[in-house]
Amino acid sequence: MRYSNQWMSADVIHISTPANNVRLIQFLPEKSLHFTPGAHIDVRVYINGEPYTRSYSLVGTHDPARPFTIAVKKLDDSRGGSDYMWSLKIGAKLTVSQPKNHFEMTYGRDEYLLIAGGIGITPIVGMAEELNRRDANFRLLYAGSSQDAMPFVDDLHQLCGDRLSLHISDEGTRLNIASTISAMSQGTQVYVCGPIRMLDDVRQVWQDLSLPAGDLRYETFGTTGRYATQAFDVHLPRFDKTITVSKNQTLLDALNSNGIEVLSDCERGECGLCTVFILGTTGTVDHRDMFFSEEQKAENAKLCACVSRVVNGDITIDTSYRGTDSHPIPPEFAARTPQ
């Protein structure tokens, strides 16, 4: 494990709806906690009575006088986490972790570019606040499908002024990633948070332009993909089993709940610990992780079970787990998996 959660109780003290399908939740942890821009916390949610962990970025900068704030988007293909968070009322008790930051900022650069897509604005707000406090040279590009679905727009206008640029699909002002990055000044540090398509586009342009890898930082959702979420079947020949992964369930959860243990950590498609081997598929693998390169994803040899899925077909996989009920992999699959 990269870290050990220190769980504590927190009281929900305020709930509002700053945009369509976005719920703002403010809470007070039982003890004082400090965080830096880009940080997130883990929250224990309950789905069908069972405890699960979901991660949410902390909005804004740390202020001991203010409650912690998260924003939760209501998802049609929710695995249950957003439904639980939306069911909370003022006065509810939450179980939360200490803040952690895998999206830390580096200060002292000549120029910064912040790019947010949809609910990916949540960690970016605190970055903009901190850069503004430091009187740094920065711009914020905020993309969304429609302005009424984009939280914090008014606050960001007040904070950033003409350094804020909105890119709204239904108003014909979509963000052009290629031209934006091509026009940057040399040495600009870029921070991106948004859906996987946006992140993939940014990473591809970055690679095409041979820009310094250390100048690009990004955060993932772990739930978005290039295809709409749907149920699919997964075949496990080593166990002579076929498991159905529902629309609101991850492959990782489906495997673990059926007694096929898969190690995991981040559950955001970043660490690669939950990798399984692809033996074959009749559908399309929707790689939603940030662990594998585009070349590795194209090979379709492995996937991250915590986030990646299959559409329009099923998949046959093998795992590293070798339980007492397993048996040797059939010969036709032996070349694609370690023995």
GULUMGU-875154 format. One record per atom (N, C-alpha, C): atom name; z, x negated, y. Coordinates in steps of 0.1 Angstrom, whole numbers, plus 2048, in hexadecimal, padded with zeros to 3 digits. Each point is the difference from the previous one (the first is absolute). Layout:
atom pz px py
CA Z X Y
...
***
This chain:
atom pz px py
N 800 7F8 7F4
CA 800 808 80C
C 800 7F7 80C
N 7F9 805 80B
CA 7FF 7F8 80C
C 80D 803 809
N 806 80B 7FD
CA 80C 804 808
C 808 80A 7F8
N 80D 801 803
CA 808 80A 7FA
C 805 80A 80A
N 7FD 80D 7FD
CA 804 80A 80A
C 80F 802 801
N 805 801 80C
CA 80E 803 803
C 800 80F 805
N 803 809 7F7
CA 7FF 80E 803
C 80C 805 808
N 7FE 809 809
CA 80A 806 808
C 7FD 80E 804
N 809 807 805
CA 7FE 80E 804
C 7FC 800 80F
N 7F8 80A 803
CA 7FC 802 80E
C 7FF 80F 803
N 804 804 80D
CA 800 80E 804
C 7F3 803 808
N 7F9 80A 7FC
CA 7F4 805 808
C 805 807 80C
N 7FC 7FC 80C
CA 806 806 80C
C 7F5 807 809
N 7F3 7FD 7FD
CA 7F6 807 808
C 7F3 800 7F8
N 7F9 80B 801
CA 7F3 802 7F9
C 7F6 807 80A
N 7F4 7FB 801
CA 7F6 806 809
C 7F2 7FE 7FA
N 7F6 806 806
CA 7F2 7FF 7FB
C 7F8 7FC 80B
N 7FE 7F2 802
CA 7F8 7FB 80B
C 7F1 801 7FF
N 7FB 804 7F4
CA 7F2 802 7FE
C 7FE 808 7F3
N 7F4 806 7FF
CA 7FD 808 7F4
C 803 7F8 7F3
N 808 806 7F7
CA 803 7FA 7F3
C 808 7F3 801
N 807 7FE 80B
CA 808 7F4 802
C 80E 805 804
N 80A 7FC 7F8
CA 80E 803 802
C 808 7F4 805
N 806 801 80B
CA 808 7F5 805
C 80F 802 7FC
N 806 7F6 7F9
CA 80D 802 7FB
C 809 7F4 806
N 80B 804 807
CA 809 7F6 805
C 80D 801 7F9
N 806 7F4 7FD
CA 80C 800 7F8
C 809 7F4 804
N 80D 802 7FD
CA 80A 7F5 803
C 805 7FB 7F3
N 7FD 7F3 7FC
CA 807 7FA 7F4
C 80F 7FF 802
N 807 7FF 7F5
CA 80E 7FF 800
C 805 7F3 806
N 7F8 7F6 800
CA 804 7F3 806
C 7F5 7FA 809
N 804 7F8 809
CA 7F6 7FA 80A
C 7F6 7F8 7F9
N 7F3 802 803
CA 7F5 7F8 7FA
C 7F7 7FC 80B
N 7FA 7F4 7FE
CA 7F6 7FB 80A
C 7F3 7FF 7F9
N 7F5 802 808
CA 7F3 7FE 7FB
C 7F7 7FB 80A
N 7F5 7FA 7FC
CA 7F5 7FB 809
C 7F4 808 7FF
N 7F7 800 80A
CA 7F4 808 800
C 7F7 7FD 7F3
N 7FB 80B 7FA
CA 7F9 7FE 7F4
C 808 803 7F3
N 80D 802 802
CA 809 801 7F4
C 7FF 80E 7FA
N 805 801 7F4
CA 800 80D 7F9
C 80E 801 7F9
N 803 80D 7FC
CA 80B 802 7F7
C 7FB 808 7F4
N 808 7FE 7F5
CA 7FE 809 7F5
C 809 80C 800
N 7FB 80B 7FC
CA 808 80D 800
C 800 805 7F2
N 80B 804 7FB
CA 801 807 7F3
C 7FC 80F 801
N 7F6 804 7FA
CA 7FB 80D 800
C 802 806 7F2
N 801 80E 7FF
CA 801 806 7F4
C 7F5 809 7FD
N 7F9 7FE 7F5
CA 7F4 808 7FC
C 803 806 7F2
N 800 80D 800
CA 804 807 7F3
C 80E 7FC 7FB
N 809 7FD 80A
CA 80D 7FC 7FC
C 802 7F1 7FC
N 7F5 7F8 800
CA 801 7F2 7FC
C 7FF 7F8 80C
N 808 7F5 801
CA 7FF 7F7 80C
C 7F4 7F6 800
N 7FA 7FF 80B
CA 7F5 7F6 802
C 802 7F9 80D
N 7F9 7F6 802
CA 801 7F8 80D
C 7F3 801 807
N 801 803 80D
CA 7F4 800 809
C 803 7F7 80C
N 7F6 7F9 805
CA 802 7F7 80C
C 7FA 806 80C
N 807 7FF 80C
CA 7FB 805 80C
C 802 7F6 80B
N 7F6 7FE 808
CA 801 7F6 80C
C 80A 806 80A
N 807 7F7 806
CA 809 804 80B
C 7F9 800 80D
N 801 80B 808
CA 7F8 802 80C
C 808 7FA 80C
N 7FA 7F8 808
CA 806 7FA 80C
C 807 7F3 7FD
N 808 7FC 80A
CA 807 7F4 7FF
C 80F 803 7FE
N 808 7F6 7FC
CA 80E 802 7FD
C 808 802 80D
N 808 80A 800
CA 809 802 80B
C 80D 806 7FA
N 80B 7F9 801
CA 80D 805 7FA
C 804 80E 805
N 7FA 804 80C
CA 804 80D 805
C 7F7 80B 7FB
N 7F6 7FD 7F9
CA 7F6 80A 7FB
C 801 802 7F1
N 7FD 80C 7FB
CA 7FF 802 7F2
C 7F3 7F9 7FA
N 800 7FE 7F3
CA 7F4 7FC 7FA
C 7F6 80B 7FF
N 7F3 7FD 801
CA 7F6 80A 800
C 7F5 7FC 7F6
N 7FC 80A 7F8
CA 7F4 7FF 7F8
C 7F7 80C 802
N 7F3 7FF 7FD
CA 7F7 80B 801
C 7F9 801 7F2
N 800 80D 7FB
CA 7FB 802 7F3
C 7F4 80A 801
N 7F5 7FC 7FB
CA 7F4 809 800
C 801 809 7F3
N 7FD 80C 802
CA 7FF 80A 7F5
C 7F3 7FE 7F9
N 800 7FC 7F3
CA 7F4 7FD 7F9
C 7FC 80A 7F6
N 7F4 804 800
CA 7FB 80A 7F6
C 802 7FB 7F2
N 7FE 7F3 7FE
CA 801 7FA 7F3
C 80D 7F8 7FE
N 80A 805 807
CA 80D 7FA 7FF
C 805 7FF 7F2
N 807 7F5 7FC
CA 806 7FE 7F3
C 80E 807 801
N 804 806 80B
CA 80C 807 801
C 809 7FA 80B
N 7FE 7F4 804
CA 808 7FA 80A
C 800 807 80E
N 7F3 802 804
CA 7FF 807 80D
C 806 80E 800
N 7FE 807 7F5
CA 805 80E 7FE
C 80F 7FF 801
N 807 7F6 7FA
CA 80E 7FF 801
C 805 7FD 80E
N 7F9 7F7 807
CA 804 7FC 80D
C 7FE 80C 80A
N 7F6 808 7FE
CA 7FD 80B 808
C 80A 80C 7FD
N 807 7FF 7F5
CA 80A 80B 7FD
C 80D 7FD 807
N 802 7F4 805
CA 80D 7FC 806
C 803 809 80D
N 80D 802 802
CA 805 807 80C
C 809 7F7 807
N 802 804 80D
CA 80B 7F8 808
C 80D 802 7F9
N 807 7F5 7FE
CA 80D 7FF 7F9
C 7FF 7FC 7F2
N 7F3 7FE 7FB
CA 7FE 7FC 7F2
C 805 7F1 7FF
N 804 7FD 7F3
CA 803 7F2 7FD
C 7F5 7F9 7F9
N 7FC 7F4 805
CA 7F6 7F8 7FA
C 807 7F4 7FA
N 7F9 7FA 7F6
CA 804 7F3 7FA
C 7F5 7F6 804
N 804 7F6 808
CA 7F5 7F7 805
C 804 7F2 7FD
N 7F6 7F7 801
CA 803 7F1 7FE
C 802 7F9 80D
N 803 7F4 7FF
CA 7FF 7F7 80C
C 7F2 7FF 804
N 7FD 7FD 80D
CA 7F2 7FE 805
C 7FB 7F3 7FA
N 7F3 800 7FD
CA 7F9 7F4 7FA
C 7F3 7FF 808
N 7FB 7F4 802
CA 7F4 7FE 807
C 7F6 7F6 7F9
N 7F5 806 7FC
CA 7F5 7F8 7FA
C 7F4 800 80A
N 802 805 80C
CA 7F6 801 80A
C 805 7FA 80D
N 806 7F5 7FF
CA 807 7FA 80B
C 7F6 7FA 80A
N 804 801 80D
CA 7F7 7FB 80B
C 803 7F1 803
N 7F6 7F9 804
CA 802 7F2 805
C 7FD 801 810
N 80A 7FB 807
CA 7FF 801 80F
C 7FB 7F3 806
N 7FC 801 80C
CA 7FB 7F4 808
C 7F1 7FD 7FF
N 7F8 80A 7FB
CA 7F2 7FF 7FF
C 7FA 804 80D
N 7F3 7FB 803
CA 7FA 804 80D
C 7FC 80E 800
N 7FC 806 7F5
CA 7FB 80E 800
C 803 806 7F3
N 802 80E 800
CA 803 808 7F4
C 7F7 80C 800
N 7FC 804 7F4
CA 7F9 80C 7FF
C 807 808 7F5
N 805 80C 803
CA 806 809 7F7
C 7F7 80C 7FD
N 7FE 802 7F3
CA 7F7 80B 7FB
C 807 809 7F7
N 800 80D 803
CA 807 80A 7F8
C 7F7 80B 7FC
N 801 805 7F4
CA 7F8 80B 7FC
C 809 80B 7FB
N 800 80C 806
CA 808 80B 7FC
C 80F 7FD 800
N 807 803 7F5
CA 80F 7FE 800
C 803 7F1 7FF
N 7F6 7F8 7FF
CA 802 7F1 801
C 805 7FC 80E
N 801 809 809
CA 805 7FD 80D
C 80F 7FD 800
N 807 804 7F5
CA 80E 7FF 800
C 806 7F2 802
N 7FB 7F6 7F9
CA 806 7F2 803
C 7FA 7FA 80C
N 7F4 805 805
CA 7F9 7FA 80B
C 808 804 80D
N 806 80B 801
CA 807 804 80C
C 80A 7F6 804
N 809 7FB 7F7
CA 80A 7F6 803
C 7F9 7F3 804
N 7F5 7FD 7FA
CA 7F9 7F3 804
C 7FC 801 80F
N 7FA 80C 803
CA 7FB 802 80E
C 80C 7FF 80A
N 80B 806 7FC
CA 80C 800 809
C 805 7F2 802
N 800 7F8 7F5
CA 805 7F2 801
C 7F7 7F7 808
N 7F3 802 7FE
CA 7F6 7F8 807
C 801 803 80F
N 801 80D 803
CA 801 805 80E
C 80D 7FA 806
N 80B 800 7F9
CA 80C 7FA 805
C 7FF 7F1 803
N 7F8 7F9 7F8
CA 7FE 7F2 802
C 7F5 7FD 80A
N 7FA 80B 805
CA 7F5 7FE 809
C 7F4 7F8 7FA
N 7FE 803 7F3
CA 7F5 7F9 7F9
C 7F2 807 803
N 7F6 7F8 7FD
CA 7F2 805 802
C 7FC 807 7F3
N 800 80E 800
CA 7FC 807 7F4
C 7F8 80C 803
N 7F9 805 7F5
CA 7F9 80D 801
C 804 808 7F3
N 800 80D 801
CA 803 809 7F5
C 7F4 809 7FE
N 7FA 800 7F4
CA 7F5 809 7FD
C 806 80A 7F5
N 800 80D 804
CA 806 80A 7F7
C 7F5 80A 7FC
N 7FD 800 7F3
CA 7F6 809 7FB
C 806 80C 7F8
N 7F9 80B 801
CA 804 80C 7F8
C 7F5 80A 7FF
N 802 80A 7F8
CA 7F6 80A 7FE
C 7FF 80A 80C
N 80C 803 806
CA 801 809 80C
C 80C 7FC 807
N 800 803 80D
CA 80C 7FC 808
C 80C 807 7FD
N 7FF 80D 7FC
CA 80C 808 7FD
C 806 7FB 7F2
N 7FA 7F8 7F9
CA 805 7FA 7F4
C 806 7F2 802
N 800 7FB 80C
CA 804 7F3 803
C 80D 7FF 808
N 80B 7FD 7F9
CA 80D 800 807
C 801 7F4 80A
N 809 802 80A
CA 804 7F6 80A
C 7F5 7FC 80A
N 7F6 808 801
CA 7F5 7FD 80A
C 805 800 80E
N 808 80A 804
CA 805 800 80E
C 809 7F4 803
N 809 7FD 7F6
CA 809 7F5 802
C 7F9 7F3 801
N 7F5 7FF 7F8
CA 7F8 7F3 801
C 7F8 7FF 80C
N 7FB 80B 806
CA 7F9 800 80D
C 80A 7FA 80A
N 80C 806 800
CA 80A 7FC 80A
C 803 7F1 7FF
N 802 7FB 7F3
CA 804 7F3 7FD
C 7F5 7F6 803
N 7F3 803 7FB
CA 7F6 7F6 800
C 7F6 802 80C
N 7FF 80B 806
CA 7F6 802 80A
C 7F2 7FE 7FB
N 7F8 7F8 807
CA 7F2 7FE 7FC
C 7FE 7F6 7F5
N 80C 7FB 7FB
CA 7FF 7F7 7F4
C 7FF 809 7F3
N 802 80D 801
CA 7FE 809 7F5
C 7F2 806 800
N 7FA 800 7F4
CA 7F3 806 7FE
C 800 809 7F4
N 7FD 80D 803
CA 800 80A 7F5
C 7F2 801 7FA
N 7FF 801 7F3
CA 7F3 801 7F9
C 802 80C 7F7
N 7F9 80B 804
CA 803 80D 7F9
C 7F3 805 7FA
N 800 802 7F3
CA 7F4 804 7F9
C 7F9 80D 805
N 808 80A 802
CA 7FA 80D 803
C 7FC 800 80F
N 803 7F6 808
CA 7FB 7FE 80D
C 7F5 7F6 801
N 7FB 7FB 7F5
CA 7F5 7F7 800
C 803 7F2 805
N 80D 7FC 7FF
CA 803 7F2 805
C 807 7F8 7F4
N 7F9 801 7F5
CA 805 7F8 7F4
C 801 7F1 803
N 80A 7FA 7FA
CA 802 7F2 802
C 7F6 7F8 7F8
N 7F9 7F6 807
CA 7F6 7F7 7FA
C 808 7F3 7FD
N 804 7FE 7F3
CA 807 7F4 7FC
C 7F8 7F4 803
N 7F4 7FF 7FC
CA 7F8 7F4 800
C 7FE 7FB 80F
N 7FD 80A 809
CA 7FD 7FC 80E
C 80E 7FC 806
N 80A 807 7FD
CA 80D 7FD 806
C 805 7F2 7FC
N 7FF 7FC 7F4
CA 805 7F3 7FC
C 7F7 7F5 804
N 7F3 803 800
CA 7F6 7F6 805
C 802 7FC 80F
N 805 80A 808
CA 801 7FE 80E
C 80E 7FA 804
N 808 7FD 7F6
CA 80E 7FB 803
C 7FF 7F2 806
N 80A 7FC 808
CA 801 7F2 804
C 805 7F8 7F5
N 7FB 7F3 7FF
CA 805 7F7 7F6
C 80F 7FF 800
N 806 800 7F4
CA 80E 7FF 7FF
C 808 80D 801
N 7FA 80B 802
CA 807 80D 801
C 807 803 7F3
N 80C 804 800
CA 807 804 7F4
C 7FF 80F 7FF
N 7FC 805 7F4
CA 7FD 80E 7FD
C 80B 805 7F6
N 805 80C 804
CA 809 808 7F7
C 7FA 80D 7FD
N 7FE 804 7F4
CA 7F9 80C 7FC
C 809 808 7F6
N 801 80D 802
CA 806 809 7F7
C 7F8 80D 800
N 7FB 804 7F4
CA 7F8 80C 7FF
C 7FC 803 7F2
N 7F7 809 7FE
CA 7FB 803 7F2
C 7F9 7F4 7FA
N 7FE 801 7F3
CA 7FB 7F4 7F9
C 7F1 7FD 804
N 7F9 80B 804
CA 7F2 7FD 804
C 800 7F8 80D
N 809 803 809
CA 801 7F8 80C
C 804 7F1 7FD
N 80A 7FF 7F8
CA 804 7F2 7FC
C 7F5 7F8 7F9
N 7F9 807 7F7
CA 7F5 7F9 7F9
C 7F5 7FC 80A
N 7FD 809 809
CA 7F6 7FC 80A
C 804 7F4 809
N 80D 800 804
CA 804 7F5 808
C 800 7F3 7F9
N 805 801 7F3
CA 800 7F3 7F8
C 7F2 7FB 7FE
N 7F6 809 7FD
CA 7F3 7FC 7FE
C 7FA 7F9 80C
N 801 807 80C
CA 7FB 7FA 80C
C 807 7F2 803
N 80C 800 7FD
CA 808 7F3 802
C 7FA 7F5 7F8
N 7FE 803 7F3
CA 7FA 7F7 7F7
C 7F2 7FC 804
N 7F8 80A 804
CA 7F2 7FD 804
C 7FF 7F6 80C
N 80A 802 809
CA 800 7F7 80C
C 808 7F3 7FE
N 805 7FE 7F4
CA 808 7F4 7FD
C 80B 7FE 80A
N 807 80A 803
CA 80B 7FF 809
C 80D 7FB 7F9
N 809 7FA 807
CA 80C 7FA 7FA
C 808 80B 7F9
N 803 7FE 7F3
CA 808 80A 7F8
C 80D 803 807
N 807 7F6 806
CA 80D 802 805
C 800 808 80D
N 7F5 803 806
CA 7FF 808 80C
C 7FF 80F 7FD
N 7FF 804 7F3
CA 7FF 80E 7FC
C 80C 804 7F8
N 807 80A 805
CA 80C 806 7F9
C 7FD 80F 7FE
N 804 805 7F4
CA 7FE 80E 7FE
C 80A 806 7F7
N 802 80D 801
CA 809 808 7F9
C 7F9 80B 7F8
N 804 804 7F5
CA 7F9 80A 7F8
C 809 80C 7FE
N 7F9 80B 7FD
CA 806 80D 7FD
C 804 801 7F1
N 7F8 7FB 7F8
CA 802 801 7F1
C 7FC 80E 7FB
N 7FB 809 808
CA 7FD 80D 7FB
C 7F1 804 803
N 7FA 7F9 809
CA 7F2 804 803
C 7F6 7F8 7F8
N 7F5 807 7FE
CA 7F5 7F9 7F9
C 7F2 804 805
N 7F6 7FB 7FA
CA 7F2 803 804
C 7FC 80E 7FB
N 807 805 7F6
CA 7FC 80D 7FA
C 80C 80A 801
N 7FD 80D 800
CA 80B 80A 7FF
C 808 7FE 7F3
N 80D 802 801
CA 808 7FF 7F5
C 7FE 80B 7F6
N 7FF 7FD 7F3
CA 7FE 80A 7F5
C 808 7FB 7F4
N 803 80A 7F7
CA 806 7FC 7F3
C 7F6 7F9 7F7
N 805 7F8 7F7
CA 7F7 7F9 7F7
C 808 7FC 7F3
N 7F9 7FE 7F5
CA 806 7FC 7F4
C 7FF 7F1 7FE
N 80B 7FA 7FA
CA 800 7F2 7FD
C 803 7FE 7F1
N 7F7 7F9 7FA
CA 801 7FD 7F1
C 807 7F3 7FE
N 809 7FF 7F7
CA 807 7F4 7FC
C 7FF 7FD 7F1
N 7F5 7F9 7FC
CA 7FE 7FE 7F2
C 80B 7F9 7F9
N 807 7F7 807
CA 80B 7F8 7F9
C 80B 80A 7FC
N 801 80B 806
CA 80B 80A 7FD
C 7FA 80D 7FA
N 7F3 800 7FF
CA 7F9 80C 7FA
C 804 80D 808
N 800 7FE 80E
CA 804 80B 809
C 7F6 803 80A
N 7FF 80C 805
CA 7F9 804 80C
C 809 807 809
N 801 7FC 80C
CA 809 805 80A
C 7F8 806 80C
N 804 80C 805
CA 7FA 805 80C
C 808 7FC 80C
N 7FA 7FA 80A
CA 806 7FD 80C
C 7FC 80B 80A
N 80A 807 804
CA 7FE 80C 809
C 7FC 7FB 80E
N 7FB 809 808
CA 7FB 7FD 80E
C 80C 7FB 808
N 80C 805 7FD
CA 80C 7FC 808
C 809 7F6 7FA
N 7F9 7F8 7F7
CA 808 7F6 7F9
C 7F8 7F3 7FF
N 807 7F4 800
CA 7F9 7F4 7FF
C 7FF 7FC 7F1
N 7F6 7F7 7FD
CA 7FF 7FB 7F3
C 80C 7F9 7FB
N 807 7F9 809
CA 80C 7F9 7FD
C 80B 80A 7FB
N 802 80B 808
CA 80A 80A 7FC
C 7FD 806 7F3
N 7F3 803 7FE
CA 7FC 807 7F3
C 803 7F7 7F4
N 7FD 7F3 802
CA 802 7F7 7F5
C 80F 7FF 7FD
N 808 7FD 80A
CA 80E 7FF 7FE
C 807 80C 7FA
N 7FB 80C 805
CA 806 80C 7FB
C 7FD 803 7F2
N 7F5 7F9 7FA
CA 7FC 802 7F3
C 805 7F4 7F7
N 80A 7F9 805
CA 805 7F5 7F8
C 7F9 7F3 7FF
N 7F5 7FF 809
CA 7F9 7F3 800
C 804 7F9 80D
N 809 7F7 7FF
CA 806 7F9 80B
C 7F7 7F7 807
N 7FE 801 80D
CA 7F8 7F7 808
C 809 7FB 80B
N 801 7F3 801
CA 807 7FA 80B
C 7FA 803 80E
N 808 802 80A
CA 7FB 803 80D
C 80A 7FB 80B
N 7FC 7FF 80C
CA 809 7FC 80B
C 7FC 808 80C
N 7F6 7FC 807
CA 7FD 806 80D
C 7FC 80F 800
N 7F8 804 7F5
CA 7FB 80D 7FE
C 7F7 804 80D
N 7FA 7F6 806
CA 7F7 802 80B
C 7F3 7F9 7FE
N 7FD 7FB 7F4
CA 7F4 7F9 7FE
C 7FF 7F2 806
N 80B 7F9 802
CA 800 7F4 807
C 804 7F4 7F7
N 809 802 7F7
CA 806 7F5 7F8
C 7F9 7FD 7F3
N 7F9 809 7FA
CA 7F8 7FE 7F4
C 808 800 7F3
N 80D 802 801
CA 809 7FF 7F4
C 7FD 80B 7F6
N 7FA 80B 804
CA 7FE 80C 7F7
C 7F2 7FF 7FB
N 7F9 7F5 800
CA 7F2 7FF 7FB
C 7FF 804 7F1
N 7F6 808 7FE
CA 7FC 803 7F2
C 7F1 7FD 7FE
N 7FC 7FE 7F3
CA 7F3 7FC 7FD
C 7F6 80C 7FD
N 7F5 800 806
CA 7F6 80A 7FF
C 7F7 7FD 7F4
N 800 808 7F5
CA 7F8 7FE 7F4
C 7F3 807 801
N 800 80B 808
CA 7F3 808 802
C 803 80C 808
N 7F6 806 806
CA 802 80C 808
C 7F3 808 800
N 801 80D 800
CA 7F4 809 802
C 7FF 805 80E
N 80A 7FC 808
CA 800 804 80E
C 7FF 7F4 80A
N 804 803 80C
CA 800 7F5 80A
C 80F 7FC 803
N 803 7F4 800
CA 80D 7FB 803
C 801 7FF 80F
N 80A 807 805
CA 803 800 80F
C 80B 7F6 802
N 7FC 7F3 802
CA 80A 7F6 803
C 806 802 80D
N 80D 803 801
CA 807 803 80C
C 80A 7F5 804
N 7FF 7F5 7FA
CA 809 7F5 802
C 7FB 7F6 80A
N 809 7F7 805
CA 7FD 7F5 808
C 802 7F3 7F9
N 803 801 7F3
CA 803 7F4 7F8
C 7F3 7F8 7FC
N 7F6 808 7FA
CA 7F4 7FA 7FB
C 7F6 7FF 80B
N 7F7 7F5 7FF
CA 7F5 7FF 809
C 7F5 80A 7FD
N 7F7 801 809
CA 7F5 809 7FE
C 7F8 7FC 7F4
N 7FE 7F3 7FE
CA 7F9 7FB 7F4
C 807 804 7F3
N 80E 7FE 800
CA 807 804 7F4
C 800 80F 7FE
N 800 808 80A
CA 7FF 80E 7FE
C 7F3 804 7FA
N 7F5 7F9 805
CA 7F3 803 7FB
C 7FF 7FD 7F1
N 807 7F7 7FB
CA 800 7FC 7F2
C 806 80B 7F7
N 809 808 806
CA 806 80B 7F8
C 807 7FB 7F4
N 807 7F5 801
CA 807 7FA 7F4
C 80F 805 800
N 806 802 80C
CA 80E 803 802
C 801 80A 80B
N 80C 807 800
CA 803 808 80C
C 80F 800 801
N 804 804 80D
CA 80F 801 803
C 804 80F 7FD
N 808 801 7F6
CA 804 80E 7FB
C 808 808 80A
N 806 7F9 80A
CA 808 808 809
C 7F8 808 80A
N 7F3 7FC 803
CA 7F9 807 80A
C 7F1 804 7FC
N 7FA 7F8 7F7
CA 7F2 802 7FD
C 7FE 80C 7F6
N 7F4 806 801
CA 7FE 80C 7F8
C 7F1 800 7FA
N 7FD 80B 7FA
CA 7F2 801 7FB
C 7FB 80E 804
N 7F4 801 804
CA 7FA 80D 804
C 7F3 802 7F7
N 7FE 80D 7FD
CA 7F4 805 7F9
C 7FF 7F9 7F2
N 80B 7FF 7F9
CA 800 7FA 7F2
C 80E 7FC 7FC
N 800 7F9 7F5
CA 80D 7FB 7FA
C 7FF 7F1 7FF
N 80B 7FA 7FC
CA 801 7F2 7FF
C 808 7FC 7F4
N 7FC 7F4 7FA
CA 808 7FA 7F5
C 806 7F3 804
N 80D 7FF 7FE
CA 807 7F4 805
C 809 7FA 7F6
N 804 7F4 802
CA 80B 7F9 7F9
C 80A 7FB 809
N 80C 7FF 7FC
CA 80B 7FB 808
C 806 7F4 7FA
N 809 7F9 808
CA 807 7F4 7FA
C 80B 804 7F7
N 804 80D 801
CA 80B 805 7F8
C 7FD 800 7F1
N 808 7FB 7F8
CA 7FE 800 7F1
C 80D 806 7FA
N 800 80D 7FF
CA 80C 806 7FA
C 7FF 801 7F1
N 80B 804 7FA
CA 800 801 7F1
C 7F6 80A 7FA
N 7FC 809 809
CA 7F6 80A 7FB
C 7F2 7FC 803
N 7FD 7F4 805
CA 7F3 7FB 802
C 7FA 7FA 7F4
N 7F2 7FE 800
CA 7FA 7FA 7F5
C 7F4 7F8 806
N 7FA 7F7 7F9
CA 7F5 7F7 806
C 7F5 809 806
N 7FB 7FA 80B
CA 7F5 807 807
C 7F4 800 7F7
N 7F8 80B 800
CA 7F4 801 7F8
C 7F6 7F5 803
N 7F9 7FB 7F6
CA 7F7 7F4 803
C 7F6 802 80B
N 7FB 80C 802
CA 7F6 802 80B
C 806 7FE 80E
N 80D 800 801
CA 806 7FD 80D
C 806 7F3 801
N 800 7F8 7F6
CA 808 7F4 7FF
C 7FC 7F6 80B
N 7F3 7FF 803
CA 7FB 7F6 80A
C 805 803 80E
N 805 80C 803
CA 804 803 80E
C 80E 800 802
N 808 7FC 7F7
CA 80F 800 802
C 807 7F5 7F8
N 80A 7FA 806
CA 808 7F6 7F9
C 806 806 7F3
N 801 7F8 7F6
CA 806 804 7F3
C 80F 7FD 7FF
***
